[in-house]
Amino acid sequence: MIAPQPFYEERGTPMNVRAMCETLGSAGIQIDLACYPLGQELFLPNTKILRAGGWPGIKSVKIGPSWGKIALDLRLALACLRRCCFTRYDLIHGIEEGGIIAAVLGKIFRAPYVFDLDSNMTEQLLASRFTNSRILLKVIATLEKFALQSAAAVITVCKALTDHARTLTTSHIAQIEDFAPDSEVSDRKTLEQISSEFEFQGKRILLYTGNLASYQGIDLLLSAWSAFIKNYPTSANSCLLVIVGGSSSDCTRYQDIAAGLDIPNSSLCFTGARPQHQIQAFLDLSTAVVSPRIEGSNTPLKVYAYMASGKPLIATRIYSHTQVLDESACYLVETNPENFAVAIFNALGSLPEQLNTNKDKVTRAQEIALLNYTRLAFDRKLIGLYAELLGDPELSLETRATKIQNGAHTNQAASV
């Protein structure tokens, strides 16, 4: 399995990759997981983590395309090539740009491969503002098409990516959606610590979690929050917008934008990046949650956690959201501040009609999440695909899924 990602236990292992290794490893499949040379050691069932070499000066990589990632991808590709020279694999599984590496290795070593398409690569490059070079975008699109066309199977995480893949390949496509991670109510000490640190006491909190890339719509969110404060001053006095995530430079930049919008410091909180285990505590402390994304077609992973959180959700009316959500499950808003501000007022409101509407939307969101986006559904689809690819009908007995149904699906991770 080729995963061009860093792996940090404290900061949160990429959930999709970890879940795949847990599922397939518990079903008895031996996995060599090739990844970046960053992070801490993890123990996953039947999984050997192979970290490629690094480069001087590259100590971390940000989310999305970057020259640092490209440099690390080259080392990762060479490491995988060396490994394949000495080991015969039944199947090569490449994730994101790792799918292109898997395609090349599959051709060289005559091995079947899976292209795990978690995003539209050219769309992601444009949305990240990494490049608008037509030549580079054409090269990436050509490589993606080459990798898709010869794949034994293509895995997608949402309908938009399934539709995209179908325009480029006749290979078997398995749509295996992400899911809300298992969560437990945060312990009282953690809740009190975070509430005290950021002065949450007595506040109704609108929460955003995730990176602060431009496509996430933080500019729109701040403009909407400014409109909410101006249009509903009485309600806004007791409300706080909390933005969890982002680098210190990102937070500083958006704080300057907020100041230009006349947003008082007392109504806005940037926490910066927080440990993964604290995210549930922020969800527990929130009144409502928001996904202001303005670009992209794949559904953000955080949306599944928001749907299961029991908190009313505000989401922009773009296909990234509407392929899993509708008006019955959330507040779908146009990408303009005034419309957004009304939804904020309702989601944070305490009037009887607002509370009833919020309750109905929360119940429906949880129903959709429970019906379609669970760990059990993820495991059944993944094991079924691998049973077919490996020609192993015994694997279809859902070894891993049975364990999950019985509640035995967690693994201990150790760091070095």
C-alpha angles and dihedrals in degrees: 000000000000113000115174093205141103116247118219122170096197096042093042130272112245097274099214093054094044092049091051092051092047092049099044094037092051088051089060101261115141110228133195105196113200115197145144121302092248132102137024134308118272132193113222126167114273089346128130113195112217114192117201122223121276138215130248110266097018105111098149141007127220124228113274132022119336140152088249091059091048090053091049091046089059091054090045092052092050092048091051091047091054091047093051091051090066104027129057111216126200090210138006116212117196124188123207107324086358084075089068090050089049091051093053092047091046090055094046097045098030092239127144114247141194121222108211101202107196094163144006100264099209091044090051092050091053094044092050091052087229092133142346094188107138091207094053092044090051091051092050092047090050092049091048091050091048091052094046097049097060099036119125085220140353121218118205130181101211144016094261091059091043090055090047093050092048090060090057108036146027091209119123110278121206115192106208109173126209119249142211109273118244109269139185128199106272118252117260094246093057092046092050092046094052094041091052096043093054099029096242095155113129093002131125103223130213105198133205121179127185142056122326099231115148094252090061090075100234090148089056092046093053092047089050091048090051090051090048091053092049097043099040106029096159094054093040092060091075097038133093131192109216120194114191117193141029135100122285090256091052091050092048092050093051092044087058090050090050091051089053088054091053093244108161116237088233092065099047133061128184110190098179120215113343131191113274093241090062096058092083089054091055089050091050091051095047128096096202137358132222140204107188096175114157103183140037135055105233116091113251112246091230091064091071091053090047091052091053095042098086091235126116111260130217115199134170117252098249128123091254086070105025094060087071104018138053137178092276092063104038147355104279109199136186116246095261127102099234095054089044092051092057090053090049090052091052097043092050094037128118101199113120093246091049093049092049093049091047091050092052093049093047092050092050093047091052091048092053092047093048093047099046114010111052135123090247092056090047092052095047092052094045095047091046091054094048092046088057096044095047095040091235112138091181088067089063089068084087098235092174096041091053090054091051092050088055091050098251102119108112126101130200117240124202129199130212 
